[in-house]
Amino acid sequence: MVKKMTMQSKTAAEIYEQFQRENHIKNLSPGTIRYYEGWLKPFLSDFGERAVGSITQKDVEEFLLSLSAKGTMADTTINTCLR
């Protein structure tokens, strides 16, 4: 019997791939798809292999704060992410 994976047990990378497949199916513009990729790749570099059910709000907040501390992301951009 094949066990169906729940969304919570999938890795962040698996969900990202599914998201981008759906974007191609929706026929989103290549620029929009690249935009999403640019936003999500830094997150995936830290959390890609983790099951999304194990990623906490604190993990995400610390990730965004680290981007701010490195100067990778402006404070206003981080505020947008947190909404």
N, C-alpha and C positions, 0 to 999 in steps of 0.2 A: 504494500500500500504506500503510495506517495503522499507525503505530508506537505500540505500547502503552507508556504511561508506567510506569516502575517506581516503587515507593514512594520510593526514594532521590532520584528526579528531581522528585517532586511538591514543591510549596511547603508550608511549614508551614500556611498558610491553607487550602490545598486539603485537606490531611489533617484539619485541624480541621473543615471543612465535612462531610467524609465521616464523621468521628467523631460529629458531632451528628446527621447523618441516621440513622446506625445507632442512636443513642440514642432517636430518635423511633420508629424501627421496633420497637425493643425495648419501646416504650411506657413509658419511664422517666418519672418524675413531672416536671412542669414545674420544681419546685424543684431537683431533681437536675440537670437540664439547665442551669438558671441557675447553680448552684454550679460546674459544670464551666466554664461560660462565664466566670465571675468569676475563676477560677484561670488560665484560658488566655489571656484577652484581653491582659493585660500582656505576656506572652511573644510573642503575635502582633504586638503593636505594634512590637516590636524585630526579630522574625525571620519575620514572615508571608510576605514575598515571597522568602525564601531557600529554596532546595532543601534538604530535610531532610538529604540526604547531605553538605551543606556545613557543617552546624551541628556544632561540636565540643563535647566535654565541657567544654573550657575556656570556650567561648562561654556555655554554660549556667551554669557556675559564676560567671563574671563578671556575668552577668545577675542571678543570685540575690544576689550580694554587693552589687550596685548597689541592689537593692530594700531590702536591710538598711540600707545607708548612708543611703538616703532616708527610712528609717523606714516604708516601705510595707509591709514584711513582718517579722514577728517572727522572731527567731533560731530558735525551736522550729519554726515553720512552714517555714523554709528547710531545717532538718534533716530534716523530714518529706519535703520535695521531693527531697532528695538520696538518700533510701533507695531 
